[in-house]
């Protein structure tokens, strides 16, 4: 890792899991995040919106950041059931995932909507984690790079502060399946994302954008995936629900 590269980040996306009692997982994470690990890697946990406030209170003083999984593009208004970036910030969130493939698929979110949500994150002072990634069909027909390039151009606003922007490369076919791309394939896509980030935040700043890999990251494969060039961390689903697994992934940075 060169000097101008961002500090690595391991982020957990809890998806629609967790109840009030899950705050104990956060306690276990704080206990398992000693100074030698803090020196190497940042941690972020993105629980459902219902748990953000409790998690933010529990995480206080632990150096573990709390984030959300989605935000409405508007700050407030007649949008029954939605939650704005400002509301998430008010609860103690510092980050928000936007454009996860599950939202793109189940809620038909378009690139333009994802971009508007990333703008909302900026407006509210949150770090946006913009997700991109190809489907199995797109990978098999050798369109992965074209798809990710188009998602980058359509979903990421221009002129974001590089330190407040992260891109998560999550191949749809790798999410929850136990399948992962080869390190060479990850490197190819992350290099493309770095280049595209340069046109959005400027060449001088592109190295500061964190590019996370997501999709079936486990303690057993973390070292290999996180060592790939231009991989600045991981966005972890299932394994983030278990403190020892999540910490096991972060500990890949220890040696
Ligand atoms: P899994 O780690 O469960 O494959 O999920 C990845 C993901 O979707 C994170 O956002």
Boltz pocket constraint, residues with backbone or C-beta under 6 A from the ligand:
constraints:
  - pocket:
      binder: B
      contacts: [[A, 13], [A, 100], [A, 170], [A, 174], [A, 175], [A, 176], [A, 177], [A, 178], [A, 214], [A, 215], [A, 216], [A, 217], [A, 235], [A, 236], [A, 237], [A, 238], [A, 239]]
      max_distance: 6.0
